[in-house]
Amino acid sequence: MSAPKLAVFKLASCDGCQLTLLDCEDELLTLAGQVEIAHFLEASSAVEPGPYDLSLVEGSITTPADAARIREIRAQSRRLVTIGACATAGGIQALRDFADVEEFRRTVYARPEYVDTLATSTPVSAHVDVDFELRGCPIDRGRLLEVITAHLAGRKPDVPDHSVCFECKRRGTVCVTVAHGTPCLGPVTHAGCGAICPAYGRGCYGCFGPSGSVNLPALIPLLRRDGMDERDTERFLRTFNATAFAAEQSKHTGNGEHTESREHRS
Amino acid sequence: MSHRGSRVLKVASLARVEGEGALHLRVDGDVVREARLSIYEPPRFFEAFLRGRAYTEPPDITARVCGICPVAYQMSACAAIEDACGVTVDRPLRELRRLLYCGEWIESHALHIHLLHAPDFFGCAGAVDLARTQRAAVERGLRLKQAGNAVLDLLGGRAVHPVNVRIGGFYRTPAPFELRPLAERLRRAADDARETVRWAAGFDFPDASVDADFLALAAPGTYAVEEGTPTALRPDGARTAFPVRAFLDHVREEQVPHSTALHARLDGRRHLTGPLARFAISGHALSPTALEAAREAGLATPGQDSVCRNPYRSVLVRAVEVVYAVEEALRIIDAYEPPPRPYVPVPPAEGTGHGATEAPRGLLYHRYRLDGEGTVTDVRLVPPTAQNQGAIEDDLRRAAQSALAGQALSDDGLTHLCERVIRNHDPCISCSAHFLDLTIDRTRHQGRGPCPTARTS
């Protein structure tokens, strides 16, 4: 039996999540013996045609061309796994969703007419079926290896969707909110990073997006108590997984939050 | 295929570069009419959505411009915002920042040297292919890369998008005992780094020379990394410097004749940032060990009359910079005493601030305007690849022209040559795209299906 074909694709993103694959320094050459790395432009100019057994997709959909491209990638992939906040939730570039993208275009580019862009930055799942979403900005090395290993073994990846708080407790870190009154998104953020921020004395800033069960009405009063006004709170929730947290917010504000904010800003 | 007649070469998807780019070469008879490095990395609008954010946020947010050099973005952002607020960070904290930055240089350079650039010298498609004949070298490269990542992991919390950087310093500074295992690892890395210089010195380097002005930071008595004065070195040896706050007076986007593309120019001239520029401008300030390694590798002694302008040899300069960065990291760790405070308080102030640091691939400039409450009102980011684009294209034009003047070269051969020329400069296209001109060629997008191949048309 020939080795399974692994492909890595990039859409709108920073390259950090696919770099995480190259950051598996101890495992990289072993992995290359287990799978055929058939398409990974950041690492190799040798490109094998599809179909691919496992495609890892980094980046969000922000151009009409990429909207078409992700459908081609899906058609060529037996399993499609999104890696990172861009591919899974639209990424930092989804901040355009709350603003006027035409104004953005004029602000950044001297010749805006050359820039082809959509008004939104959407996750891959808004366009095609996705077999698994690996969260994080960036993704965690260990979880990436778990996803690839699980695929090779034909089982489900063991990536729990509980909050960062669980990882903090497991690590034995003192709660930064309880002990120091530091605003922290840990209670509503998807685990997977190993609770790094609280271990470094700062509050979690939500780069893994919402966890499986999010209770924002309980968290927001704590953020207020610890000195964040409405604007700070909004900025805190709207960074690398802005649309995912906005969707959580709208669950509690009668579905209007996202739209109102959009009108307000534009 | 004959050289006669017109032909257009396109490589739809460049491999072994960070980000998404394509190259476009128009050849008329034996004359190269146009060489263009196109960037189709989708725009992400950082400068636009940073407006309205708190002045404490740009280090975390701009890190996401580039997953390969997030520390560079964090450091330039901190420098610019601290400048706007009129705060100077304590010396020990600046040393820790330099240590973090050394980690990124080691990681990024080891990646480029062994995994992205070296395969070109062995005719391989990538590192996995290269490992079949050069396993020890690839393993050494991965070890070095891992040593760089270990610095980032410890001091930054993680290798990609570190979490421990804040305006004014760090959230938490390490205890000396935490640095000890890191020092052990770096001592092993020092041997690996020297070995990599020797290995790269044995590569076969084609003749080539860039004639662009060099631009790099310079700092008294040291090889500038996290701070310094922008300094230009012209091919005739003329050296000029200007303060960071005057950066945008000197480095401007200009319309290039016969092209819709805008390029950054230094005082109206084509310029290049990155390892060749740094080595020419600050090489004399390298450590004795790094200078010895450079000499062994056959690099012209910096400060003497001869300046290395061969972009293929940039791999040697990167290797020497790894030797230096490992040594610097060890020096900082050996002298380390925990600073009295992890960060200097930076109260918000109305004003404009400028920051420039040396990203692994060249000078990275940030400018922020803040209102009195600390809200960001205006941002400019000038990444190295955007500055280098003009010089890279000129390199492409020259390389293609001399290849055509020589022996018959197939389209495939010419394409391969052009890809090598681009990779010499370690372009980070994810970085440049958010502000650069984009010329979207619709035909090129058709080549971006799930299985695009480097091909000619």
Boltz contact constraints between the chains, C-beta under 6 A:
constraints:
  - contact:
      token1: [A, 12]
      token2: [B, 42]
      max_distance: 6.0
  - contact:
      token1: [A, 12]
      token2: [B, 44]
      max_distance: 6.0
  - contact:
      token1: [A, 14]
      token2: [B, 64]
      max_distance: 6.0
  - contact:
      token1: [A, 14]
      token2: [B, 66]
      max_distance: 6.0
  - contact:
      token1: [A, 14]
      token2: [B, 67]
      max_distance: 6.0
  - contact:
      token1: [A, 14]
      token2: [B, 430]
      max_distance: 6.0
  - contact:
      token1: [A, 15]
      token2: [B, 18]
      max_distance: 6.0
  - contact:
      token1: [A, 15]
      token2: [B, 67]
      max_distance: 6.0
  - contact:
      token1: [A, 15]
      token2: [B, 68]
      max_distance: 6.0
  - contact:
      token1: [A, 15]
      token2: [B, 430]
      max_distance: 6.0
  - contact:
      token1: [A, 16]
      token2: [B, 67]
      max_distance: 6.0
  - contact:
      token1: [A, 16]
      token2: [B, 160]
      max_distance: 6.0
  - contact:
      token1: [A, 19]
      token2: [B, 67]
      max_distance: 6.0
  - contact:
      token1: [A, 23]
      token2: [B, 159]
      max_distance: 6.0
  - contact:
      token1: [A, 25]
      token2: [B, 142]
      max_distance: 6.0
  - contact:
      token1: [A, 25]
      token2: [B, 145]
      max_distance: 6.0
  - contact:
      token1: [A, 25]
      token2: [B, 146]
      max_distance: 6.0
  - contact:
      token1: [A, 29]
      token2: [B, 131]
      max_distance: 6.0
  - contact:
      token1: [A, 32]
      token2: [B, 128]
      max_distance: 6.0
  - contact:
      token1: [A, 41]
      token2: [B, 13]
      max_distance: 6.0
  - contact:
      token1: [A, 41]
      token2: [B, 15]
      max_distance: 6.0
  - contact:
      token1: [A, 43]
      token2: [B, 126]
      max_distance: 6.0
  - contact:
      token1: [A, 44]
      token2: [B, 125]
      max_distance: 6.0
  - contact:
      token1: [A, 44]
      token2: [B, 126]
      max_distance: 6.0
  - contact:
      token1: [A, 45]
      token2: [B, 15]
      max_distance: 6.0
  - contact:
      token1: [A, 45]
      token2: [B, 125]
      max_distance: 6.0
  - contact:
      token1: [A, 46]
      token2: [B, 125]
      max_distance: 6.0
  - contact:
      token1: [A, 47]
      token2: [B, 453]
      max_distance: 6.0
  - contact:
      token1: [A, 49]
      token2: [B, 451]
      max_distance: 6.0
  - contact:
      token1: [A, 50]
      token2: [B, 450]
      max_distance: 6.0
  - contact:
      token1: [A, 50]
      token2: [B, 451]
      max_distance: 6.0
  - contact:
      token1: [A, 62]
      token2: [B, 42]
      max_distance: 6.0
  - contact:
      token1: [A, 63]
      token2: [B, 42]
      max_distance: 6.0
  - contact:
      token1: [A, 65]
      token2: [B, 445]
      max_distance: 6.0
  - contact:
      token1: [A, 69]
      token2: [B, 448]
      max_distance: 6.0
  - contact:
      token1: [A, 72]
      token2: [B, 449]
      max_distance: 6.0
  - contact:
      token1: [A, 72]
      token2: [B, 450]
      max_distance: 6.0
  - contact:
      token1: [A, 73]
      token2: [B, 450]
      max_distance: 6.0
  - contact:
      token1: [A, 76]
      token2: [B, 450]
      max_distance: 6.0
  - contact:
      token1: [A, 92]
      token2: [B, 64]
      max_distance: 6.0
  - contact:
      token1: [A, 93]
      token2: [B, 44]
      max_distance: 6.0
  - contact:
      token1: [A, 95]
      token2: [B, 49]
      max_distance: 6.0
  - contact:
      token1: [A, 96]
      token2: [B, 45]
      max_distance: 6.0
  - contact:
      token1: [A, 104]
      token2: [B, 45]
      max_distance: 6.0
  - contact:
      token1: [A, 104]
      token2: [B, 48]
      max_distance: 6.0
  - contact:
      token1: [A, 107]
      token2: [B, 48]
      max_distance: 6.0
  - contact:
      token1: [A, 108]
      token2: [B, 45]
      max_distance: 6.0
  - contact:
      token1: [A, 108]
      token2: [B, 47]
      max_distance: 6.0
  - contact:
      token1: [A, 108]
      token2: [B, 48]
      max_distance: 6.0
  - contact:
      token1: [A, 110]
      token2: [B, 262]
      max_distance: 6.0
  - contact:
      token1: [A, 114]
      token2: [B, 438]
      max_distance: 6.0
  - contact:
      token1: [A, 114]
      token2: [B, 439]
      max_distance: 6.0
  - contact:
      token1: [A, 115]
      token2: [B, 43]
      max_distance: 6.0
  - contact:
      token1: [A, 115]
      token2: [B, 438]
      max_distance: 6.0
  - contact:
      token1: [A, 116]
      token2: [B, 440]
      max_distance: 6.0
  - contact:
      token1: [A, 117]
      token2: [B, 43]
      max_distance: 6.0
  - contact:
      token1: [A, 138]
      token2: [B, 160]
      max_distance: 6.0
  - contact:
      token1: [A, 138]
      token2: [B, 161]
      max_distance: 6.0
  - contact:
      token1: [A, 196]
      token2: [B, 157]
      max_distance: 6.0
  - contact:
      token1: [A, 196]
      token2: [B, 158]
      max_distance: 6.0
  - contact:
      token1: [A, 196]
      token2: [B, 163]
      max_distance: 6.0
  - contact:
      token1: [A, 197]
      token2: [B, 163]
      max_distance: 6.0
  - contact:
      token1: [A, 200]
      token2: [B, 157]
      max_distance: 6.0
  - contact:
      token1: [A, 200]
      token2: [B, 164]
      max_distance: 6.0
  - contact:
      token1: [A, 200]
      token2: [B, 171]
      max_distance: 6.0
  - contact:
      token1: [A, 200]
      token2: [B, 172]
      max_distance: 6.0
  - contact:
      token1: [A, 201]
      token2: [B, 171]
      max_distance: 6.0
  - contact:
      token1: [A, 201]
      token2: [B, 172]
      max_distance: 6.0
  - contact:
      token1: [A, 202]
      token2: [B, 171]
      max_distance: 6.0
